[in-house]
Amino acid sequence: MKTLRTALALLVATWGLAGCLSGEATKVSQDGFTFAVEVTGDTAVARNYHTGRLNFAKLEEAARAAIETASGCAVRTLVKRGEINTFDATLNCAG
């Protein structure tokens, strides 16, 4: 089971790096939510298409984690757009 988790972590990290370089959306599942994360330079957008009642704090935490997974960077700011379940982030990337 540990080998499977390690392989999955490497796969997610690879997808995250590819998304960071290409600017295309990367699908990331985090805490029961699935996000399409687009990374462009030092900004990112996370979209979740879940419908129904949500715990906003959990959704926001999951969006932050999904962006960090996809980008490989820390989230500096995270703001919810007027659109349903869409978050804009600025990133703090080392290097």
GROMACS elastic network, one bead per residue, 0.5 to 0.9 nm:
[ bonds ]
;  ai    aj funct       b0    kb
    1     4     6  0.51257   500
    1     5     6  0.63606   500
    1     6     6  0.87122   500
    2     5     6  0.50676   500
    2     6     6  0.61635   500
    2     7     6  0.85981   500
    3     6     6  0.50725   500
    3     7     6  0.61262   500
    3     8     6  0.85316   500
    4     7     6  0.51125   500
    4     8     6  0.61009   500
    4     9     6  0.85752   500
    5     8     6  0.50395   500
    5     9     6  0.60761   500
    5    10     6  0.86032   500
    6     9     6  0.50633   500
    6    10     6  0.62141   500
    6    11     6  0.85731   500
    7    10     6  0.51448   500
    7    11     6  0.61453   500
    7    12     6  0.86700   500
    8    11     6  0.50007   500
    8    12     6  0.61571   500
    8    13     6  0.85369   500
    9    12     6  0.51573   500
    9    13     6  0.61076   500
    9    14     6  0.85648   500
   10    13     6  0.50267   500
   10    14     6  0.60885   500
   10    15     6  0.85869   500
   11    14     6  0.50823   500
   11    15     6  0.62036   500
   11    16     6  0.85433   500
   12    15     6  0.50517   500
   12    16     6  0.60582   500
   12    17     6  0.86648   500
   12    28     6  0.77823   500
   12    69     6  0.75324   500
   12    70     6  0.76743   500
   13    17     6  0.62516   500
   13    18     6  0.86254   500
   13    69     6  0.69318   500
   13    70     6  0.71897   500
   13    71     6  0.88055   500
   13    72     6  0.77119   500
   14    17     6  0.51625   500
   14    18     6  0.61930   500
   14    19     6  0.85756   500
   14    70     6  0.88512   500
   15    18     6  0.50431   500
   15    19     6  0.60792   500
   15    20     6  0.85683   500
   15    26     6  0.67434   500
   15    27     6  0.83981   500
   15    28     6  0.89337   500
   15    70     6  0.69990   500
   16    19     6  0.50931   500
   16    20     6  0.61871   500
   16    21     6  0.87517   500
   16    26     6  0.67941   500
   16    27     6  0.89360   500
   16    28     6  0.85913   500
   16    67     6  0.88850   500
   16    68     6  0.87115   500
   16    69     6  0.62196   500
   16    71     6  0.54993   500
   16    72     6  0.67110   500
   17    20     6  0.50075   500
   17    21     6  0.63078   500
   17    22     6  0.86365   500
   17    70     6  0.68683   500
   17    71     6  0.65128   500
   17    72     6  0.70640   500
   18    21     6  0.52415   500
   18    22     6  0.60341   500
   18    23     6  0.83068   500
   18    24     6  0.83554   500
   18    26     6  0.82454   500
   18    70     6  0.85829   500
   18    71     6  0.89470   500
   19    22     6  0.52651   500
   19    23     6  0.56358   500
   19    24     6  0.55597   500
   19    25     6  0.63255   500
   19    26     6  0.56096   500
   19    37     6  0.80416   500
   19    38     6  0.68794   500
   19    39     6  0.63818   500
   19    40     6  0.86943   500
   19    70     6  0.66204   500
   19    71     6  0.71402   500
   20    23     6  0.59003   500
   20    24     6  0.79009   500
   20    26     6  0.88163   500
   20    38     6  0.77912   500
   20    39     6  0.52815   500
   20    40     6  0.67118   500
   20    41     6  0.75324   500
   20    70     6  0.70797   500
   20    71     6  0.54564   500
   20    72     6  0.80616   500
   21    24     6  0.83280   500
   21    39     6  0.80206   500
   21    40     6  0.79813   500
   21    41     6  0.84588   500
   22    25     6  0.86514   500
   22    39     6  0.81095   500
   22    40     6  0.80831   500
   23    26     6  0.88644   500
   23    38     6  0.59028   500
   23    39     6  0.52788   500
   23    40     6  0.52360   500
   23    41     6  0.82177   500
   24    37     6  0.80303   500
   24    38     6  0.56224   500
   24    39     6  0.71634   500
   24    40     6  0.84872   500
   25    36     6  0.54559   500
   25    39     6  0.73491   500
   25    45     6  0.88548   500
   25    46     6  0.87152   500
   26    35     6  0.79153   500
   26    36     6  0.54551   500
   26    37     6  0.50534   500
   26    38     6  0.63692   500
   26    39     6  0.84955   500
   26    70     6  0.66560   500
   27    34     6  0.68718   500
   27    35     6  0.56994   500
   27    37     6  0.63356   500
   27    66     6  0.88143   500
   27    70     6  0.82473   500
   28    33     6  0.83292   500
   28    34     6  0.56491   500
   28    35     6  0.52542   500
   28    36     6  0.64606   500
   28    37     6  0.71037   500
   28    66     6  0.58291   500
   28    67     6  0.82792   500
   28    69     6  0.76595   500
   28    70     6  0.70210   500
   29    32     6  0.65938   500
   29    33     6  0.55426   500
   29    35     6  0.61741   500
   29    36     6  0.88889   500
   29    62     6  0.85231   500
   29    66     6  0.69525   500
   30    33     6  0.52908   500
   30    34     6  0.62396   500
   30    35     6  0.77983   500
   30    62     6  0.55228   500
   30    63     6  0.76391   500
   30    65     6  0.69514   500
   30    66     6  0.59812   500
   31    34     6  0.83679   500
   31    58     6  0.81740   500
   31    59     6  0.84604   500
   31    61     6  0.88240   500
   31    62     6  0.60228   500
   31    65     6  0.89654   500
   32    62     6  0.83664   500
   33    48     6  0.71240   500
   33    49     6  0.88277   500
   33    50     6  0.74435   500
   33    59     6  0.74152   500
   33    62     6  0.70137   500
   33    63     6  0.83554   500
   34    47     6  0.83711   500
   34    48     6  0.60483   500
   34    49     6  0.78258   500
   34    50     6  0.80388   500
   34    62     6  0.88808   500
   34    63     6  0.88952   500
   34    66     6  0.84333   500
   35    46     6  0.58975   500
   35    47     6  0.52347   500
   35    49     6  0.76057   500
   35    62     6  0.88236   500
   35    63     6  0.72236   500
   35    66     6  0.69432   500
   35    67     6  0.86747   500
   36    45     6  0.80458   500
   36    46     6  0.56206   500
   36    47     6  0.51841   500
   36    48     6  0.66028   500
   36    49     6  0.88758   500
   36    66     6  0.87913   500
   37    44     6  0.68411   500
   37    45     6  0.56194   500
   37    47     6  0.64684   500
   37    48     6  0.89499   500
   37    63     6  0.88581   500
   37    66     6  0.73578   500
   37    67     6  0.63201   500
   37    70     6  0.67253   500
   37    71     6  0.85795   500
   38    43     6  0.84826   500
   38    44     6  0.54497   500
   38    45     6  0.52289   500
   38    46     6  0.65282   500
   38    47     6  0.86845   500
   38    67     6  0.83713   500
   38    70     6  0.82017   500
   38    71     6  0.86518   500
   39    42     6  0.74795   500
   39    43     6  0.59840   500
   39    45     6  0.66425   500
   39    46     6  0.87933   500
   39    67     6  0.81409   500
   39    70     6  0.76889   500
   39    71     6  0.64288   500
   40    43     6  0.54470   500
   40    44     6  0.60445   500
   40    45     6  0.86734   500
   41    44     6  0.79440   500
   41    91     6  0.83921   500
   42    73     6  0.87575   500
   42    89     6  0.84555   500
   42    90     6  0.58232   500
   42    92     6  0.69864   500
   42    93     6  0.73637   500
   43    75     6  0.89528   500
   43    88     6  0.74263   500
   43    89     6  0.55767   500
   43    91     6  0.56009   500
   44    67     6  0.69361   500
   44    71     6  0.79676   500
   44    75     6  0.89782   500
   44    87     6  0.82368   500
   44    88     6  0.59308   500
   44    89     6  0.51016   500
   44    90     6  0.63957   500
   44    91     6  0.73230   500
   45    67     6  0.77292   500
   45    86     6  0.70508   500
   45    87     6  0.56277   500
   45    89     6  0.62313   500
   45    90     6  0.89789   500
   46    63     6  0.63654   500
   46    64     6  0.84594   500
   46    66     6  0.76709   500
   46    67     6  0.66539   500
   46    85     6  0.81143   500
   46    86     6  0.57071   500
   46    87     6  0.51936   500
   46    88     6  0.66698   500
   46    89     6  0.81569   500
   47    63     6  0.81322   500
   47    84     6  0.82896   500
   47    85     6  0.59100   500
   47    87     6  0.65617   500
   48    51     6  0.88936   500
   48    59     6  0.87997   500
   48    63     6  0.82450   500
   48    84     6  0.80105   500
   48    85     6  0.53322   500
   48    86     6  0.64951   500
   48    87     6  0.88664   500
   49    84     6  0.78155   500
   49    85     6  0.67823   500
   49    86     6  0.87066   500
   50    54     6  0.84912   500
   50    85     6  0.77512   500
   51    54     6  0.79723   500
   51    84     6  0.89759   500
   53    56     6  0.89159   500
   54    57     6  0.86717   500
   54    58     6  0.80196   500
   54    59     6  0.72128   500
   55    58     6  0.54773   500
   55    59     6  0.63286   500
   55    60     6  0.87528   500
   56    60     6  0.60259   500
   56    61     6  0.85384   500
   57    60     6  0.51363   500
   57    61     6  0.61838   500
   57    62     6  0.85694   500
   58    61     6  0.50967   500
   58    62     6  0.60572   500
   58    63     6  0.85247   500
   59    62     6  0.50607   500
   59    63     6  0.60775   500
   59    64     6  0.86608   500
   59    85     6  0.80348   500
   60    63     6  0.50173   500
   60    64     6  0.62507   500
   60    65     6  0.86866   500
   60    78     6  0.83846   500
   60    80     6  0.82076   500
   60    85     6  0.86967   500
   60    87     6  0.80383   500
   61    64     6  0.51758   500
   61    65     6  0.62901   500
   61    66     6  0.86238   500
   62    65     6  0.50889   500
   62    66     6  0.60149   500
   62    67     6  0.85649   500
   63    66     6  0.50445   500
   63    67     6  0.61360   500
   63    68     6  0.85747   500
   63    78     6  0.87725   500
   63    85     6  0.89831   500
   63    86     6  0.87210   500
   63    87     6  0.71711   500
   64    67     6  0.52594   500
   64    68     6  0.62493   500
   64    69     6  0.86509   500
   64    74     6  0.86942   500
   64    75     6  0.66506   500
   64    78     6  0.72190   500
   64    87     6  0.85925   500
   64    89     6  0.81822   500
   65    68     6  0.50779   500
   65    69     6  0.60862   500
   65    70     6  0.86004   500
   65    74     6  0.89673   500
   65    75     6  0.85245   500
   66    69     6  0.50368   500
   66    70     6  0.60917   500
   66    71     6  0.84731   500
   67    70     6  0.51308   500
   67    71     6  0.58895   500
   67    72     6  0.79891   500
   67    73     6  0.79699   500
   67    74     6  0.83002   500
   67    75     6  0.73216   500
   67    89     6  0.79701   500
   67    91     6  0.89186   500
   68    71     6  0.52541   500
   68    72     6  0.53492   500
   68    73     6  0.52915   500
   68    74     6  0.56157   500
   68    75     6  0.63747   500
   68    91     6  0.84417   500
   69    72     6  0.54967   500
   69    73     6  0.76573   500
   70    73     6  0.82152   500
   71    74     6  0.81293   500
   71    91     6  0.82984   500
   71    93     6  0.85874   500
   72    93     6  0.75546   500
   73    91     6  0.60657   500
   73    92     6  0.58044   500
   73    94     6  0.72698   500
   74    90     6  0.87494   500
   74    91     6  0.57557   500
   74    92     6  0.51575   500
   74    93     6  0.63619   500
   74    94     6  0.86611   500
   75    78     6  0.69378   500
   75    89     6  0.63941   500
   75    90     6  0.60533   500
   75    92     6  0.60393   500
   75    93     6  0.85860   500
   76    89     6  0.70622   500
   76    90     6  0.54171   500
   76    91     6  0.51467   500
   76    92     6  0.56576   500
   77    88     6  0.80300   500
   77    89     6  0.53119   500
   77    90     6  0.52183   500
   77    91     6  0.71952   500
   78    87     6  0.65036   500
   78    88     6  0.57258   500
   78    90     6  0.68309   500
   79    86     6  0.85822   500
   79    87     6  0.55145   500
   79    88     6  0.52805   500
   79    89     6  0.64212   500
   80    83     6  0.79152   500
   80    84     6  0.85172   500
   80    85     6  0.72115   500
   80    86     6  0.58451   500
   80    88     6  0.63095   500
   80    89     6  0.88468   500
   81    84     6  0.74014   500
   81    85     6  0.76116   500
   81    86     6  0.55058   500
   81    87     6  0.56862   500
   81    88     6  0.68295   500
   82    85     6  0.84033   500
   82    86     6  0.76156   500
   83    86     6  0.57646   500
   83    87     6  0.86382   500
